[in-house]
Amino acid sequence: MGMIDIHVHILPGLDDGASTWEEATEMARAAASEGTQILVATPHFLPGNWPGKSRIADLVAQLQEKLNSQNISLQIYPGGEVYLEPELPERIYDLPFLGGQSKYLLVELPFEELPSFADEVLFKLRVKDIVPVLAHPERNRVIGEDLSILAKWIRQGALVQVNAGSLTGAFGRKVRAVAEAMVKARMVHFLGSDGHSVKRPPRMLKARKKIAELMGEQEAEGITRRNALALLRGEQIEVPEPEHRPRREGFLRFITRLRG
């Protein structure tokens, strides 16, 4: 049942994640204690702040050596969380693909609005045979109010990573309701901790249990391990048709009540 976490800020000194090697090691220990076997290190790639793939590879190798020396049974892979911006399709040789392969890219959306160029950028990435993996879209306000946007992108070839904390209520009731609706509609393909520190550790077991409760053990295994293994190998992932239905007034009233 070993899990794979494709979204964690564990490399020290690159972003708002781990600040020291000691903190990175403790984060890894917390992940391993819950049965996570693989972490993909995904530092933020923001406009004006691109850490560089070689720097990430060096830090991944150093962290792996430290974990091995302390008998922490965890594999670390390189990656990055790239903020959605218009220039992404033209920067493919600089992009930090998940696991170091050249197919799957973790793309972060803004939390409030959806930029007007979002459709075009995601389309251009797919034309270049790059699969955008959307990081925690359940936390985007616009998508949270209209999941048909996400369903459309999935049908066009994008994949979805949901945060473990979204399913366990760490980001509030509204985000939890949206995340659960996404799981039930088969619109989630990966689970990530989005761990940033020892206070926000990379824990996923509680969220995995929630997925199994909502959709069964086979679905939980796919979201927390099987799909991620294919991703790390650069293989094709079988994606079910989203089962999202048109928005219901009752659901909208429920979300509005939570926001109030």
TAPE-V126553 format. One line per field, one symbol per residue. ss: DSSP state (h for helix, s for strand, l for the rest). phi: phi as a letter, one per 30 degrees, with the letter a starting at -180 (. if undefined). psi: psi as a letter, one per 20 degrees, with the letter a starting at -180 (. if undefined). A space follows every 10 residues. Layout:
ss=???
phi=???
psi=???
//
This chain:
ss=llssssssll llllllllll hhhhhhhhhh hhhllsssss sllsssllsl llhhhhhhhh hhhhhhhhhl llllssssll sssllllhhh hhhhlllhhh lllsssssll lllllllhhh hhhhhhhlll ssssslhhhl hhhhhllhhh hhhhhlllss ssshhhhlll llhhhhhhhh hhhhllllls ssllslllll llllhhhhhh hhhhhlhhhh hhhhhhhhhh hhllllllll llllllllhh hhhhhhhhhl
phi=.ecbccbacc ddicacdecb dddedddddd dddcjdcbcc dbddcceibc djddddeddd dddedddddc hcdacccdaa ccddbededc cddcddddii dbbcbdcccd dcccddceed ddddddedic cdcddhddcd ddddcadddd edddddjdbb ccdedddcjd cjdddddddd dddddhcbcb cbdhdbaddb ddcbdddddd ddddbjdddd dddcbddddd eddicdcdcd decdceeced dddddddddd
psi=jpqpojopmi pqjhbjbphr hgggghghgg ghhijphppo pmqpoqpino hphhgggghg gggggggghj konpppqqbq opppqhighi khiiqnqpjj akgppoppqr hfrpqhjggg ghghghhjkp opoppliiip gghhinihgg gghghjiqrp pqqghhijjh jrhghggggg hgghjljpiq pqhkqiahhm rmpighhghg ghhhirhggh hghigghhgh ghikrqpopq ppkprqpqhg gghgghhhh.
//
